[in-house]
Amino acid sequence: MIRIGRPRRFTRNFVIPIDLAGRQLLVKYNRNLDEAQQEQLGHRLLRARYRVPTLHASVRVPGGYLMTYERLAGGRNHGLLVDLLSANHVGNELSHYLDSLTDAYRETILATAVLTDPVRVVRKLYWDRAASGGRLDTYYAETGPSLTVADIEIPFGGLGEWALTINGQQDKLDWQTTLKDLRVHFENTGPVWAALTQGDPTDVNLAVPLAWFDYDTAGMNCVLGEFANFLTYVTILGGWLVPTYNPAAFADHPSAIEHRPDNTPAITAQAVDAVRRSVHITYERHLSAPRRAAAAAYWHQLVKPIAAKLWPGQDLASLLRPYVAMRLIAVYNLGDLTPNDRLLVTIRLIEALSPSFDPTVYFHIEEAPCLPH
């Protein structure tokens, strides 16, 4: 009558598959009361416009909430977008899926988009992390990390004094100014375009066939933050950093781990001139064909048409820049990464902050193959 599967841990939460009298259920234990309540609200908001599993029950228990959901079909390397992105090629299934995904988002974002006071948007992933006491403070307020280049340690606080040449492009990174600018940006009280979305569109929060999981950031989300989240996750976090630092999330999807080398950038040369305070680095960006295809479809079928409606004639690169920067430094603490990964993420940060930042280059969109239909 009852069969209990193996528990899985995702960050602070646990999920347990249960078969009860022929019904396939997923029990989620959320240990954060505020997030659990927000998840219930987010689920209610989404279900009118997005396909979400039925929430059968929510029970307050010591230390959190137990929520019982309908369990959608899935299995080993099957049932999530990450599985399509971990394939060896771009197939018809991925092509049709991306069409459905971008169609659903485009319709709902255009139908629900409104200029909104920032205090009324979902603030968890950007505003709260940039605010006093948020992740920027928690991660970097006391002792900033150091950059290791050619066995030389350069404190982040002193990077502004160094000339940085990356793949032939000269740039600088004033770390303290960067943190200040991000805080100021997210203290701005001017209205932002917001729309009803799930808010954290990672490849493990999107089911195949199309459905949405994980609702504690669901609601009226900043559209620019939504775009930056998906594009940064697909091209940087999802294929490289998350499998590296949270491999438990892929216990049922080991292909994501196996394909990590396809998505991991590599330093090919590095040199430091301590007297002239100059750094020269060359590196190669790697991204699998399915992930490039996902970024390209999302950009051309969703970002560009929405931007034409909401920000006609404006520089989309400048609009996206602070959100991309937050995804790079406010998800993982750079100080917790290996020296090599820290260097590579810092390089991506420098590129995002550069005046020459071009999202189509940055997110590999110019390299995307044609999608089969």
Buried (B, 14 or more C-beta within 10 A) or exposed (E): EEEEBEEBEBEEBBBBBBBEEEEBBBBBBBBBEEBBBBBBBBBBBBBEBBBBBEBEEBEEEEEBBBBBBBBBEBEEBEBBBBBBBBBEEBBEEBBBBBBBBBEBBBEBBEEBBEEBEBEEBBBBBBBBBBBEEBBBBEBBEEEBBBBBBBEBEBEBBBBBEBEBBBBEEEBBBBBBEBBEBBBEBBEEEEEBBBBBBBBBBBBBBBBBEBBBBBBBBBBBBBBBBBBBBBBBBBBBBBBBBBBBBBEEBBEBBBBBBEBBEBBBBEBEEBEBEEEEBBBBBBBEBBBBBBBBBBBBBBBBBBBEBBBEEBBEEEEBBEBBBBBBBBBBBBBBBBEEBEBEBBBBBBBBBBBBBBEEBEBBBBBBBEBBEEBEE
